[in-house]
């Protein structure tokens, strides 16, 4: 897992930040199909057992319920509901299961 560092004012790496994640993050090669509030395909950037970060230029407000369908060639399709916990305008949204 990559370490994160606080950046000092002069741009040099500073003190190492403590790990805040509750579980290991994975970077799957997955597309999801958003069913609600919009119907669109989204790319999963990272995922763990508590949620995922998806690429989208649609900024949903924090607390929005998003229903998604995840499928792969070798596994059955899974439909899940998640809430937006963070929105990075024009980049993506963090969803918590």
C-alpha positions in Angstrom: 0.0 0.0 0.0 1.3 3.5 -0.9 2.2 5.7 2.0 0.9 9.2 2.2 2.9 12.2 3.4 2.0 15.7 4.4 3.6 18.2 2.0 5.6 21.1 3.6 5.3 24.7 2.4 8.5 24.4 0.3 7.0 21.3 -1.5 9.2 18.7 0.2 7.7 15.6 1.7 7.0 16.0 5.4 5.6 13.9 8.2 4.0 10.6 7.2 0.2 10.6 7.6 -1.5 7.8 9.6 -3.4 5.2 7.7 -7.2 6.1 7.8 -8.6 3.3 5.7 -10.6 0.5 7.4 -9.6 -2.1 4.8 -7.2 -2.7 1.9 -8.1 -0.8 -1.3 -8.2 -2.5 -4.7 -8.1 -1.0 -8.2 -10.3 -3.4 -10.2 -10.8 -3.1 -13.9 -14.6 -2.7 -13.5 -17.4 -0.8 -15.1 -20.6 -0.4 -13.2 -24.0 0.5 -14.5 -25.7 3.2 -12.5 -29.4 2.5 -12.2 -30.4 5.4 -10.0 -30.5 8.4 -10.0 -29.2 8.3 -13.6 -28.7 5.4 -16.0 -25.1 5.5 -17.1 -21.9 3.4 -17.1 -19.1 4.5 -14.7 -15.5 3.3 -14.2 -14.6 2.1 -10.7 -11.3 3.7 -9.7 -10.8 2.0 -6.4 -12.9 -0.3 -4.1 -12.8 -1.9 -0.7 -15.2 -3.8 1.5 -16.8 -0.5 2.7 -17.3 1.3 -0.6 -15.8 2.5 -3.9 -14.7 5.6 -5.8 -16.2 6.0 -9.3 -15.2 8.4 -12.1 -18.0 10.7 -13.0 -18.4 14.4 -14.0 -21.9 14.4 -12.4 -21.6 15.9 -8.9 -24.2 14.2 -6.7 -24.7 15.9 -3.3 -23.4 14.2 -0.2 -26.0 11.7 1.1 -27.5 10.9 -2.3 -28.5 7.2 -2.7 -26.9 5.6 -5.8 -28.1 2.2 -7.0 -25.5 0.3 -9.1 -25.2 -3.0 -10.9 -21.8 -4.6 -11.0 -21.2 -7.5 -13.4 -18.2 -9.4 -14.8 -17.9 -12.3 -17.2 -17.2 -14.9 -14.6 -19.4 -13.8 -11.6 -23.1 -13.2 -11.2 -24.4 -9.7 -11.4 -24.7 -7.8 -8.1 -27.1 -4.9 -7.5 -26.1 -2.7 -4.6 -27.1 0.6 -2.9 -24.6 3.1 -1.6 -24.6 6.7 -0.3 -22.4 9.5 -1.6 -19.9 10.4 1.1 -17.7 12.7 -0.9 -17.9 14.5 -4.3 -14.9 15.8 -6.2 -16.3 18.1 -8.9 -15.6 16.8 -12.4 -13.5 13.9 -11.1 -15.6 11.4 -9.2 -17.6 10.4 -6.1 -16.9 8.3 -3.1 -19.7 5.8 -2.3 -20.2 3.9 1.0 -22.1 0.6 1.0 
